[in-house]
Amino acid sequence: MSAIPKTCKAAVLPEYGAPLEIREVAIPALEDRAILVKVEMAGICGSDLHIWHGKMGIKAPTPYIMGHEVIGRIVALGHGRVKDAADQPLREGDRIMWAHADCYECYDCEILRKPMMCSHRVGYGMAPPEKLMGGFAEYEYVIPRTKVVKLPDELTEEEAIGVACAFRSVVAGFEKLGGIDIASNVVVQGAGPVGLYSALLAREMGAGRVVVIGAPAGRLELAKRWGADDVIDIDAARDPAERREIVRSLTGGRGPDLVVECSGYPPAFAEGVDMLAKGGRYLVLGQTSPSEVTFNPASILQRNLQIIGSGGAIISHFYKGLEFIRSRRGKYPFADIVSKKYALEDVNDALRDMQAGTEIKPAIDNRNRPSPL
């Protein structure tokens, strides 16, 4: 076992809306089947902004260490942890990702077979500092019941980091959707990481036309490199009625067969339903805000629409996301999702840049950070 420091630095949220504070926190003693990792890279997720300001549906008591989108390198393996979820051997030095910890013993896990709905789920990125279960830190503690998966050796952290939240959520959503019909017209609302991965997956699954609605220009340019046929800049087309007419003109006057909501902006919900073609499907991936919107449900019945919500993912979606990127890394510039890298001490700058929309995915990069030992 490698030498383990007694403490490490972590960025702690002291209270909602306040800047994160760099604190020295204790590293927990290693339990059987637990894993201690050195955080190699932690992505800033769009939901981190909602978490930061206390605007998520789930609101844990502060203080805690944020960061749920992480690649870690194994420092120590607790007794009994020998393989990952794909039956591959685990060793010190391996890079891993991990899902939130579900119990695999409750009704949701065992009867419904939907662990992402587990009533006893233990999440990462919202736990007290002494648990060291957040990625905005030098080290992170992976608790014994957590499912993990090893990263393919050929993938860089920049190529893989988006799988840790955005892409695994998209994989789970499209799986729940049942895929898409060949030559379907697909509109993606939102050009953040979830929207970009949704456009990419729609393209690879045989969509006829893929349209991304969002901003700013840098994200829309990446959407084109990742397979979007058309983009609509919301800074230029500000009126929802105008955007609907542009979409209809691009889809033969009928509207899209599938709309994927990835914006997290509550009014986008009614706009997405409104633009759907008759018999269309609406996959909702981004609505985490508790804000309410006005919506007439009669349109679902009259136009025979389907609305599918998908929140969360399990370890199989991480594995599938990594394999997707591994098999197509020569076709798409996956590493371009990481637009800027920051030191742990600059985490507040990273959050502010994500909030301003100036970066696609800021990331905390610890790879060249000296060991605290």
SETORRO-637274 format. One record per residue: residue number from 1; residue in three letters; x, y, z of N, C-alpha, C in turn. Coordinates in steps of 0.001 Angstrom, whole numbers, plus 500000, padded with zeros to 6 digits. Layout:
REM residues N
     k     r       nX       nY       nZ      caX      caY      caZ       cX       cY       cZ
   NUM   ALA        X        Y        Z        X        Y        Z        X        Y        Z
...
REM end
This chain:
REM residues 373
     k     r       nX       nY       nZ      caX      caY      caZ       cX       cY       cZ
     1   MET   500841   498813   500000   500000   500000   500000   500886   501251   500000
     2   SER   500548   502230   499172   501295   503477   499132   501133   504233   500444
     3   ALA   502105   505100   500747   502007   505937   501942   500823   506881   501800
     4   ILE   500021   506975   502848   498807   507781   502812   498962   508961   503756
     5   PRO   498774   510187   503262   498862   511341   504163   497714   511336   505165
     6   LYS   497875   512037   506263   496819   512115   507279   495767   513158   506917
     7   THR   496159   514173   506174   495227   515236   505774   495469   515615   504322
     8   CYS   494529   516352   503767   494679   516896   502415   493864   518182   502317
     9   LYS   494092   518925   501234   493328   520146   501003   492035   519819   500253
    10   ALA   490974   520546   500601   489683   520383   499940   488988   521729   499872
    11   ALA   488190   521923   498829   487391   523144   498675   486027   522885   499298
    12   VAL   485732   523573   500377   484521   523334   501170   483521   524466   500954
    13   LEU   482267   524099   500717   481180   525083   500640   480720   525369   502073
    14   PRO   481003   526577   502619   480645   526842   504014   479163   527116   504207
    15   GLU   478549   527774   503232   477115   528026   503226   476703   528350   501797
    16   TYR   475423   528169   501491   474964   528361   500121   475175   529796   499659
    17   GLY   475721   529931   498440   475969   531229   497842   477308   531833   498194
    18   ALA   478022   531250   499158   479316   531791   499580   480454   531174   498762
    19   PRO   481584   531868   498660   482742   531277   497990   483205   530017   498718
    20   LEU   483726   529060   497952   484282   527856   498564   485580   528217   499284
    21   GLU   485863   527517   500377   487056   527772   501180   487996   526573   501105
    22   ILE   489276   526837   500908   490264   525764   500926   490597   525456   502384
    23   ARG   490320   524208   502786   490561   523782   504157   491409   522514   504174
    24   GLU   492082   522308   505287   492810   521064   505509   491844   520099   506196
    25   VAL   491614   518937   505580   490660   517976   506135   491352   516626   506344
    26   ALA   490844   515879   507294   491425   514565   507602   491043   513542   506547
    27   ILE   491949   512615   506286   491671   511495   505380   491178   510322   506216
    28   PRO   489989   509779   505923   489430   508701   506759   490282   507428   506711
    29   ALA   490185   506651   507776   490819   505329   507796   490131   504431   506777
    30   LEU   490897   503584   506117   490383   502775   505024   489597   501569   505555
    31   GLU   488330   501466   505156   487492   500322   505508   487674   499198   504480
    32   ASP   487211   498007   504836   487187   496915   503866   486376   497343   502651
    33   ARG   486900   497063   501475   486267   497328   500179   486175   498811   499832
    34   ALA   486641   499689   500680   486692   501108   500337   487913   501367   499450
    35   ILE   487939   502544   498851   489065   502921   497985   489428   504370   498295
    36   LEU   490695   504637   498434   491183   506012   498508   491834   506346   497176
    37   VAL   491416   507471   496596   491990   507881   495317   492618   509262   495445
    38   LYS   493626   509487   494630   494126   510837   494386   493280   511405   493251
    39   VAL   492695   512556   493473   491861   513169   492441   492762   513680   491317
    40   GLU   492616   513092   490143   493374   513538   488976   492694   514733   488308
    41   MET   491384   514625   488115   490633   515714   487482   489203   515691   488004
    42   ALA   488669   516885   488274   487277   517033   488685   486622   518071   487790
    43   GLY   485576   517662   487096   484881   518575   486204   483902   519460   486956
    44   ILE   483689   520658   486432   482645   521548   486941   481401   521274   486120
    45   CYS   480347   520810   486781   479092   520440   486126   478113   521605   486216
    46   GLY   477189   521691   485256   476165   522718   485319   475373   522658   486608
    47   SER   475120   521452   487103   474364   521328   488346   475172   521812   489553
    48   ASP   476520   521887   489428   477315   522447   490515   476925   523900   490796
    49   LEU   476510   524614   489754   476084   525997   489949   474803   526051   490764
    50   HIS   473845   525141   490460   472602   525077   491239   472906   524658   492680
    51   ILE   473819   523696   492827   474206   523238   494159   474827   524387   494947
    52   TRP   475743   525098   494328   476466   526214   494955   475494   527244   495534
    53   HIS   474445   527540   494779   473498   528576   495186   472277   528022   495918
    54   GLY   472273   526714   496205   471165   526131   496947   469878   526058   496164
    55   LYS   469978   525897   494835   468788   525894   493989   468501   524529   493378
    56   MET   469119   523486   493913   468806   522120   493495   467602   521620   494276
    57   GLY   466906   520628   493701   465805   520006   494416   466275   519349   495703
    58   ILE   467520   518810   495685   468140   518229   496876   469052   519282   497490
    59   LYS   468875   519548   498780   469659   520590   499445   470211   520027   500751
    60   ALA   471467   519613   500717   472097   519014   501899   472576   520110   502847
    61   PRO   472697   519785   504136   473214   520773   505082   474685   521079   504824
    62   THR   475057   522331   504924   476454   522746   504792   477121   522663   506173
    63   PRO   478458   522592   506203   479410   522649   505098   479618   521284   504456
    64   TYR   480066   521287   503196   480448   520040   502549   481401   520299   501386
    65   ILE   482030   519214   500925   482949   519277   499790   482155   519013   498520
    66   MET   482164   519963   497606   481469   519789   496336   482312   518936   495370
    67   GLY   481685   518612   494220   482382   517887   493165   481943   516448   493050
    68   HIS   481165   516137   492000   480659   514773   491809   481111   514182   490473
    69   GLU   481963   514892   489768   482386   514491   488417   483902   514313   488446
    70   VAL   484358   513088   488700   485749   512902   489120   486403   511715   488420
    71   ILE   487679   511888   488109   488569   510777   487762   489606   510695   488880
    72   GLY   489723   509516   489488   490677   509338   490580   491652   508210   490289
    73   ARG   492865   508358   490798   493883   507300   490669   493997   506586   492014
    74   ILE   493875   505265   491994   493826   504496   493234   495143   504621   494007
    75   VAL   495005   505026   495260   496132   505086   496191   496134   503860   497094
    76   ALA   494933   503456   497524   494838   502297   498423   493497   501603   498220
    77   LEU   493523   500273   498258   492321   499446   498120   492043   498748   499449
    78   GLY   490806   498904   499950   490427   498188   501149   490335   496693   500906
    79   HIS   490526   495891   501936   490497   494431   501825   489198   493965   501163
    80   GLY   489335   493088   500167   488177   492520   499496   487794   493217   498209
    81   ARG   488352   494392   497947   488049   495089   496681   489127   494706   495676
    82   VAL   488786   493830   494743   489789   493318   493808   489417   493560   492345
    83   LYS   488124   493822   492051   487687   494004   490666   486744   495186   490555
    84   ASP   486634   495699   489315   485644   496749   489069   484341   496117   488594
    85   ALA   483361   496949   488239   482045   496444   487857   482072   495668   486543
    86   ALA   483112   495866   485726   483247   495142   484464   484130   493904   484620
    87   ASP   484370   493493   485874   485122   492282   486192   486601   492406   485849
    88   GLN   487107   493644   485790   488524   493864   485527   489271   494045   486841
    89   PRO   490459   493486   486966   491207   493600   488223   491568   495046   488535
    90   LEU   491510   495393   489816   491871   496729   490270   493200   496663   491011
    91   ARG   494053   497660   490734   495351   497755   491393   495643   499204   491728
    92   GLU   496532   499406   492687   496998   500760   492959   497576   501355   491673
    93   GLY   497243   502610   491424   497709   503286   490215   496683   503316   489105
    94   ASP   495665   502456   489173   494602   502479   488159   493761   503746   488292
    95   ARG   493275   504242   487158   492335   505374   487171   490911   504830   487139
    96   ILE   490044   505402   487958   488665   504920   488034   487677   506077   488046
    97   MET   486428   505724   487714   485256   506557   487954   484305   505754   488821
    98   TRP   483364   506438   489455   482427   505715   490322   481062   506383   490293
    99   ALA   480044   505555   490519   478662   506023   490584   478313   506391   492021
   100   HIS   477202   507093   492202   476674   507271   493550   476384   505879   494134
   101   ALA   476417   505774   495446   476350   504461   496100   474906   504065   496395
   102   ASP   474411   503083   495663   473066   502552   495881   473157   501302   496752
   103   CYS   472033   500942   497405   472110   499857   498393   471965   498464   497775
   104   TYR   471289   498363   496636   471019   497077   495973   470306   496093   496899
   105   GLU   469492   496628   497818   468716   495788   498720   467270   496259   498871
   106   CYS   466938   497444   498363   465605   498014   498571   464669   497678   497402
   107   TYR   463421   498091   497528   462404   497857   496503   462822   498452   495156
   108   ASP   463329   499687   495192   463718   500343   493939   464853   499590   493245
   109   CYS   465821   499142   494025   466973   498439   493458   466630   497024   492995
   110   GLU   465908   496274   493833   465734   494847   493601   464445   494474   492878
   111   ILE   463357   495169   493146   462088   494838   492506   461904   495628   491216
   112   LEU   462082   496948   491309   461961   497774   490102   463179   497638   489197
   113   ARG   464300   497206   489750   465571   497119   489019   465982   498487   488480
   114   LYS   465795   499530   489317   466157   500891   488952   466966   501512   490093
   115   PRO   468232   501101   490224   469034   501592   491350   469188   503106   491383
   116   MET   469072   503794   490226   469202   505247   490251   468082   505911   491052
   117   MET   467040   505137   491395   465951   505642   492222   466063   505146   493666
   118   CYS   467177   504578   494033   467380   503965   495349   467004   504918   496482
   119   SER   466181   504414   497388   465749   505217   498532   466868   505443   499536
   120   HIS   467934   504662   499444   469027   504745   500407   470331   505170   499729
   121   ARG   470226   505827   498579   471414   506251   497838   472260   507205   498674
   122   VAL   473553   506990   498639   474519   507894   499247   475256   508587   498110
   123   GLY   475153   509911   498062   475709   510652   496939   477073   511253   497238
   124   TYR   477804   511527   496174   479094   512204   496267   478916   513683   495908
   125   GLY   479727   514533   496507   479671   515960   496214   478731   516734   497114
   126   MET   478171   516101   498148   477280   516791   499089   477439   516229   500501
   127   ALA   478606   515687   500828   478822   515056   502128   479715   515939   503008
   128   PRO   479593   515820   504325   480409   516634   505237   481903   516449   504975
   129   PRO   482708   517464   505286   484149   517397   504986   484845   516172   505556
   130   GLU   484431   515722   506750   485134   514597   507366   484945   513286   506605
   131   LYS   483952   513220   505730   483742   512011   504933   484617   512001   503678
   132   LEU   485118   513158   503268   485994   513303   502094   485368   512656   500850
   133   MET   484092   512972   500603   483367   512375   499479   482986   513419   498443
   134   GLY   483932   514327   498155   483733   515316   497112   484992   515459   496281
   135   GLY   484828   515772   495010   485952   515785   494088   486782   517050   494081
   136   PHE   486284   518143   494711   487073   519372   494769   488048   519265   495938
   137   ALA   488984   518348   495776   489929   518021   496844   491142   517327   496235
   138   GLU   492182   517151   497055   493365   516436   496578   493126   514931   496568
   139   TYR   492356   514431   497542   492034   513008   497639   490528   512868   497817
   140   GLU   490018   511673   497513   488600   511399   497756   488445   509963   498255
   141   TYR   487480   509784   499130   487211   508476   499729   485990   507858   499053
   142   VAL   486164   506664   498514   485097   505926   497833   484611   504843   498790
   143   ILE   483373   504958   499243   482883   504075   500310   482671   502646   499800
   144   PRO   482634   501674   500717   482676   500259   500311   481617   499809   499320
   145   ARG   480395   500304   499403   479345   499765   498531   479285   500439   497156
   146   THR   480202   501349   496899   480210   502085   495638   480692   501212   494481
   147   LYS   479974   501261   493356   480402   500572   492139   481387   501472   491375
   148   VAL   482474   500876   490919   483499   501639   490199   483783   500969   488865
   149   VAL   484370   501744   487957   484790   501203   486665   486136   501821   486304
   150   LYS   486997   500998   485734   488343   501430   485370   488324   502147   484022
   151   LEU   489136   503197   483881   489235   503908   482608   490106   503125   481630
   152   PRO   489720   503059   480345   490617   502478   479341   491948   503228   479320
   153   ASP   493031   502505   479181   494366   503103   479263   494579   504197   478227
   154   GLU   493970   504038   477043   494264   504978   475967   493563   506318   476105
   155   LEU   492576   506421   476989   491828   507674   477122   492555   508662   478025
   156   THR   492589   509909   477595   493101   510972   478454   491992   511426   479411
   157   GLU   492400   512100   480469   491408   512638   481411   490476   513628   480705
   158   GLU   491020   514416   479791   490189   515393   479079   489126   514700   478232
   159   GLU   489471   513595   477604   488493   512863   476798   487413   512217   477669
   160   ALA   487803   511780   478858   486914   510935   479659   486081   511678   480690
   161   ILE   486507   512864   481130   485898   513476   482312   484391   513699   482153
   162   GLY   483925   514005   480951   482498   514256   480752   481618   513044   480996
   163   VAL   482214   511851   480962   481450   510630   481240   480996   510602   482699
   164   ALA   481758   511252   483572   481501   511159   485006   480183   511799   485428
   165   CYS   479563   512577   484551   478230   513110   484871   477402   513296   483609
   166   ALA   477812   514226   482737   476972   514591   481589   476704   513407   480666
   167   PHE   477764   512713   480233   477551   511678   479230   476875   510450   479823
   168   ARG   477196   510078   481048   476506   508916   481627   475024   509225   481796
   169   SER   474658   510488   482065   473250   510871   482161   472563   510769   480811
   170   VAL   473274   511167   479759   472723   511078   478402   472558   509616   477994
   171   VAL   473563   508787   478273   473464   507357   477951   472263   506744   478659
   172   ALA   472071   507070   479936   470930   506549   480689   469610   507034   480097
   173   GLY   469551   508304   479701   468327   508849   479136   467956   508223   477810
   174   PHE   468938   508067   476924   468657   507468   475621   468309   505992   475764
   175   GLU   468876   505343   476773   468517   503956   477042   467056   503865   477480
   176   LYS   466637   504775   478333   465249   504814   478791   464305   505162   477647
   177   LEU   464773   506029   476775   464004   506411   475600   463798   505236   474657
   178   GLY   464715   504289   474694   464652   503165   473768   465323   503467   472442
   179   GLY   466218   504465   472445   466890   504835   471206   466029   505742   470350
   180   ILE   466459   505957   469132   465712   506800   468203   465529   506068   466881
   181   ASP   464499   506468   466156   464262   505876   464844   465253   506442   463836
   182   ILE   465692   505603   462929   466598   506040   461872   465938   507184   461111
   183   ALA   466704   508222   460822   466277   509394   460053   465314   510308   460808
   184   SER   465165   510113   462123   464357   511032   462910   465011   512405   462975
   185   ASN   464178   513445   463024   464663   514791   463269   464737   515005   464778
   186   VAL   465889   515470   465241   466137   515623   466673   466555   517059   466968
   187   VAL   465914   517654   467958   466305   518973   468454   466805   518823   469879
   188   VAL   467944   519444   470163   468523   519447   471508   468442   520864   472051
   189   GLN   467791   521019   473191   467707   522318   473855   468844   522431   474863
   190   GLY   469772   523327   474588   470907   523514   475482   472197   523042   474844
   191   ALA   473242   523864   474947   474530   523539   474336   475625   523371   475387
   192   GLY   475225   523048   476618   476209   522659   477621   476630   521224   477394
   193   PRO   477432   520661   478292   477905   519292   478096   476798   518270   477864
   194   VAL   475685   518327   478615   474603   517359   478413   474014   517510   477010
   195   GLY   473832   518738   476567   473315   518967   475223   474273   518520   474140
   196   LEU   475558   518789   474334   476552   518392   473331   476629   516873   473200
   197   TYR   476636   516170   474331   476670   514711   474273   475369   514142   473699
   198   SER   474250   514809   473951   472976   514346   473383   472980   514469   471868
   199   ALA   473487   515581   471359   473588   515755   469906   474505   514695   469304
   200   LEU   475620   514437   469957   476573   513435   469491   475941   512044   469449
   201   LEU   475233   511675   470520   474646   510343   470570   473518   510211   469549
   202   ALA   472726   511274   469363   471675   511245   468353   472267   511038   466959
   203   ARG   473369   511721   466695   474026   511560   465391   474498   510129   465192
   204   GLU   475140   509561   466206   475680   508216   466087   474582   507150   466050
   205   MET   473378   507470   466540   472283   506501   466535   471428   506605   465267
   206   GLY   471828   507455   464329   471173   507461   463030   470161   508551   462799
   207   ALA   470192   509623   463591   469253   510728   463376   469392   511290   461966
   208   GLY   468260   511728   461420   468294   512331   460094   468865   513728   460122
   209   ARG   468346   514541   461052   468834   515907   461217   468942   516196   462707
   210   VAL   470049   516789   463104   470275   517144   464502   470436   518658   464593
   211   VAL   469590   519277   465407   469600   520724   465588   469858   521017   467059
   212   VAL   470814   521893   467344   471123   522282   468713   470751   523743   468910
   213   ILE   469977   524001   469966   469579   525366   470327   470336   525750   471589
   214   GLY   471077   526860   471544   471810   527261   472737   472725   528430   472469
   215   ALA   473704   528580   473333   474709   529641   473279   475759   529304   474337
   216   PRO   476924   529963   474300   477401   530930   473314   478005   530248   472093
   217   ALA   478663   531070   471260   479134   530586   469966   480123   529431   470087
   218   GLY   481006   529454   471100   482001   528400   471242   481378   527038   471449
   219   ARG   480314   526977   472226   479627   525710   472438   478938   525246   471160
   220   LEU   478373   526179   470425   477690   525810   469184   478682   525311   468136
   221   GLU   479889   525881   468141   480913   525394   467217   481302   523957   467542
   222   LEU   481423   523644   468844   481735   522267   469227   480580   521344   468863
   223   ALA   479350   521803   468991   478193   520994   468593   478306   520597   467125
   224   LYS   478750   521503   466284   478921   521183   464862   480025   520151   464668
   225   ARG   481126   520299   465407   482219   519332   465278   481809   517967   465792
   226   TRP   480814   517936   466676   480323   516681   467231   479094   516150   466498
   227   GLY   478775   516706   465326   477764   516068   464496   476463   516805   464290
   228   ALA   476272   517983   464895   475032   518727   464671   474990   519254   463239
   229   ASP   473827   519145   462611   473650   519680   461262   473399   521182   461284
   230   ASP   472642   521632   462284   472267   523042   462386   472338   523474   463836
   231   VAL   472620   524748   464044   472591   525319   465389   471764   526596   465354
   232   ILE   471089   526868   466454   470293   528089   466597   470810   528823   467818
   233   ASP   471326   530024   467602   471913   530820   468668   470799   531577   469387
   234   ILE   470597   531284   470663   469508   531942   471391   469797   533420   471629
   235   ASP   471059   533834   471483   471358   535260   471599   470886   536026   470363
   236   ALA   470753   535323   469237   470245   535948   468013   468746   535726   467850
   237   ALA   468276   534539   468193   466840   534214   468107   466291   534124   469528
   238   ARG   465918   535261   470096   465532   535320   471504   464090   534909   471759
   239   ASP   463241   535032   470768   461808   534756   470949   461535   533265   470722
   240   PRO   460885   532579   471688   460568   531158   471492   459769   530887   470226
   241   ALA   458869   531794   469859   458080   531604   468636   458984   531638   467405
   242   GLU   459990   532500   467436   460938   532577   466326   461747   531283   466230
   243   ARG   462190   530781   467366   462963   529538   467360   462106   528376   466852
   244   ARG   460826   528354   467253   459933   527292   466792   459788   527317   465271
   245   GLU   459670   528500   464705   459523   528600   463247   460801   528184   462526
   246   ILE   461961   528524   463097   463221   528080   462487   463300   526555   462511
   247   VAL   462939   525965   463648   462966   524501   463773   462015   523868   462775
   248   ARG   460832   524403   462655   459862   523829   461702   460374   523925   460272
   249   SER   461019   525030   459943   461554   525169   458587   462654   524158   458307
   250   LEU   463366   523729   459360   464449   522752   459209   463942   521309   459224
   251   THR   462672   521118   459583   462134   519759   459747   460899   519533   458875
   252   GLY   460911   520129   457715   459831   519890   456753   458477   520422   457186
   253   GLY   458463   521390   458109   457212   521989   458558   456492   521198   459630
   254   ARG   457007   520016   459990   456309   519154   460947   456788   519342   462378
   255   GLY   458019   519753   462544   458629   519774   463866   459455   518517   464081
   256   PRO   460249   518484   465137   461122   517333   465404   460361   516135   465955
   257   ASP   460864   514950   465632   460306   513707   466188   460734   513517   467642
   258   LEU   461878   514090   467990   462404   513985   469342   463012   515320   469741
   259   VAL   462649   515802   470921   463322   516947   471538   463961   516452   472821
   260   VAL   465223   516821   473029   465950   516459   474243   466216   517742   475020
   261   GLU   465636   517855   476203   465794   519054   477027   467029   518906   477881
   262   CYS   468005   519780   477668   469276   519707   478390   469677   521065   478954
   263   SER   468787   522034   478895   469155   523397   479248   469101   523655   480744
   264   GLY   468195   522973   481461   467981   523272   482866   467209   524545   483106
   265   TYR   466737   525194   482041   465984   526446   482137   464499   526105   482146
   266   PRO   463785   526326   483263   462402   525843   483372   461473   526233   482216
   267   PRO   461481   527489   481703   460577   527807   480587   460858   527024   479308
   268   ALA   462051   526402   479218   462357   525607   478026   461428   524411   477898
   269   PHE   460852   523965   479008   459986   522788   478965   458784   523023   478052
   270   ALA   458041   524092   478282   456858   524373   477460   457257   524617   476008
   271   GLU   458391   525282   475797   458864   525533   474429   459172   524217   473712
   272   GLY   459793   523292   474410   460131   522014   473797   458912   521210   473420
   273   VAL   457923   521165   474312   456682   520453   473997   455993   521092   472808
   274   ASP   455993   522420   472766   455283   523145   471715   455853   522868   470329
   275   MET   457153   522653   470226   457750   522489   468893   457704   521058   468368
   276   LEU   457333   520086   469205   457320   518683   468790   456339   518417   467646
   277   ALA   456709   517488   466794   455782   516985   465772   454719   516120   466442
   278   LYS   453624   515908   465763   452597   514990   466270   453226   513616   466503
   279   GLY   452884   513009   467628   453454   511704   467955   454882   511763   468426
   280   GLY   455392   512970   468665   456788   513123   469046   457063   512757   470491
   281   ARG   458357   512676   470817   458799   512324   472160   459678   513433   472726
   282   TYR   459528   513647   474021   460281   514691   474707   461052   514056   475853
   283   LEU   462379   514045   475738   463248   513468   476757   463790   514602   477625
   284   VAL   463460   514584   478902   463841   515660   479821   465025   515201   480667
   285   LEU   466184   515855   480460   467403   515503   481175   467912   516630   482064
   286   GLY   467468   517862   481820   468122   518996   482464   467360   519706   483551
   287   GLN   466114   519348   483805   465283   520130   484719   465505   519733   486172
   288   THR   466443   520412   486815   466731   520145   488221   466226   521249   489142
   289   SER   465729   522349   488570   465283   523478   489382   463910   523197   489996
   290   PRO   463670   523664   491226   462331   523520   491811   461326   524550   491305
   291   SER   461750   525449   490397   460849   526477   489869   459705   525860   489077
   292   GLU   458531   526465   489159   457356   525972   488455   457146   526741   487155
   293   VAL   456514   526093   486176   456170   526729   484913   454713   526421   484589
   294   THR   454117   527252   483739   452743   527031   483297   452755   526158   482051
   295   PHE   451904   525139   482058   451884   524193   480945   450482   523613   480807
   296   ASN   450018   523486   479561   448699   522908   479293   448868   521442   478908
   297   PRO   448504   520511   479790   448726   519090   479484   447823   518539   478389
   298   ALA   446811   519293   477956   445930   518793   476892   446694   518523   475605
   299   SER   447797   519254   475394   448561   519059   474158   449173   517664   474089
   300   ILE   449460   517059   475252   450003   515699   475264   448994   514734   474669
   301   LEU   447747   514882   475069   446682   514008   474582   446343   514300   473123
   302   GLN   446142   515568   472807   445678   515947   471471   446694   515610   470387
   303   ARG   447984   515672   470718   449027   515435   469717   449740   514097   469935
   304   ASN   449232   513281   470866   449804   511952   471120   451304   512004   471396
   305   LEU   451662   512867   472336   453068   513037   472680   453475   512108   473825
   306   GLN   454755   511848   473912   455320   511118   475043   456351   512007   475732
   307   ILE   456256   512105   477052   457242   512847   477830   457964   511867   478740
   308   ILE   459281   511803   478591   460089   510842   479332   461098   511602   480184
   309   GLY   461033   511419   481479   462026   512018   482365   463091   511004   482713
   310   SER   464330   511458   482800   465432   510561   483160   466410   511306   484049
   311   GLY   466494   510875   485297   467440   511469   486226   468338   510408   486816
   312   GLY   469621   510657   486813   470562   509720   487413   471031   508648   486453
   313   ALA   472001   507880   486929   472598   506810   486129   473247   505819   487078
   314   ILE   473593   504665   486552   474290   503644   487343   475594   503285   486637
   315   ILE   476349   502391   487220   477716   502160   486752   477761   501633   485318
   316   SER   476720   500938   484872   476722   500457   483488   476745   501610   482491
   317   HIS   476136   502733   482860   476125   503888   481958   477494   504551   481895
   318   PHE   478243   504523   482997   479629   504995   482963   480439   504117   482003
   319   TYR   480304   502804   482176   481070   501872   481348   480752   502061   479865
   320   LYS   479459   502154   479542   479065   502329   478142   479566   503651   477579
   321   GLY   479518   504705   478391   480020   505993   477939   481505   505960   477643
   322   LEU   482277   505327   478512   483717   505223   478287   484039   504395   477048
   323   GLU   483296   503308   476853   483540   502468   475681   483150   503185   474388
   324   PHE   482081   503970   474450   481676   504770   473290   482808   505711   472883
   325   ILE   483372   506407   473854   484444   507359   473554   485709   506627   473106
   326   ARG   486029   505517   473760   487207   504757   473364   487129   504318   471909
   327   SER   485962   503861   471475   485822   503318   470119   485692   504392   469047
   328   ARG   485473   505652   469468   485265   506717   468470   486223   507887   468669
   329   ARG   487271   507694   469441   488149   508815   469768   488897   509340   468548
   330   GLY   488991   508556   467492   489601   509053   466266   488631   509810   465372
   331   LYS   487363   509791   465716   486327   510411   464881   485894   511775   465397
   332   TYR   485914   511963   466708   485443   513208   467319   486490   513764   468275
   333   PRO   486587   515106   468380   487555   515716   469312   486987   515776   470736
   334   PHE   486910   514626   471393   486267   514558   472703   486943   515444   473747
   335   ALA   488260   515593   473655   488979   516376   474664   488601   517852   474627
   336   ASP   488002   518317   473548   487644   519735   473432   486538   520146   474392
   337   ILE   485889   519174   475034   484862   519505   476022   485480   520277   477192
   338   VAL   486743   519966   477533   487442   520677   478611   488065   521930   478013
   339   SER   487444   523058   478299   487881   524303   477666   488917   525068   478480
   340   LYS   489022   524774   479803   490039   525433   480620   490257   524614   481878
   341   LYS   491521   524572   482338   491873   523818   483544   492360   524776   484630
   342   TYR   492025   524421   485878   492281   525299   487016   492965   524523   488138
   343   ALA   493716   525240   488960   494225   524665   490203   493084   524584   491205
   344   LEU   493215   523693   492182   492191   523546   493207   491912   524883   493900
   345   GLU   492956   525667   494134   492791   526946   494824   491992   527954   494002
   346   ASP   491826   527704   492710   491091   528613   491835   489690   528109   491516
   347   VAL   489164   527223   492379   487862   526615   492117   486744   527649   491998
   348   ASN   486815   528747   492754   485771   529765   492648   485791   530450   491290
   349   ASP   486986   530643   490736   487078   531193   489382   486452   530236   488372
   350   ALA   486693   528938   488556   486122   527936   487656   484596   527962   487709
   351   LEU   484038   528046   488908   482581   528111   489054   482020   529369   488421
   352   ARG   482688   530497   488637   482199   531751   488063   482270   531730   486543
   353   ASP   483330   531132   485988   483452   531062   484532   482382   530151   483940
   354   MET   482073   529056   484637   480988   528183   484177   479662   528937   484227
   355   GLN   479449   529693   485274   478196   530441   485412   478060   531498   484324
   356   ALA   479168   532126   483963   479152   533155   482932   479000   532567   481533
   357   GLY   479188   531256   481399   479076   530622   480091   480299   530799   479223
   358   THR   481393   531310   479797   482602   531529   478993   483384   530251   478767
   359   GLU   483112   529212   479569   483781   527925   479396   482746   526821   479185
   360   ILE   483104   525824   478363   482207   524694   478124   482224   523767   479335
   361   LYS   483413   523323   479697   483585   522528   480915   484905   522909   481565
   362   PRO   484856   523757   482588   486067   523985   483371   486378   522723   484172
   363   ALA   487636   522519   484482   488022   521322   485232   489140   521646   486202
   364   ILE   489043   521079   487406   490138   521163   488379   491136   520077   488023
   365   ASP   492369   520473   487767   493411   519539   487304   494470   519394   488398
   366   ASN   494530   518224   489012   495483   517951   490100   496685   517128   489640
   367   ARG   496809   516858   488348   497780   515863   487913   499223   516258   488217
   368   ASN   499544   517536   488212   500908   517970   488488   501048   518558   489884
   369   ARG   500046   518320   490713   500063   518855   492056   501009   518029   492934
   370   PRO   501879   518660   493703   502796   517882   494568   502019   517143   495645
   371   SER   502526   515980   496036   501886   515180   497096   501961   515933   498417
   372   PRO   500896   515851   499256   500949   516492   500555   501870   515809   501547
   373   LEU   502390   514636   501192   503307   513939   502115   504630   514692   502246
REM end
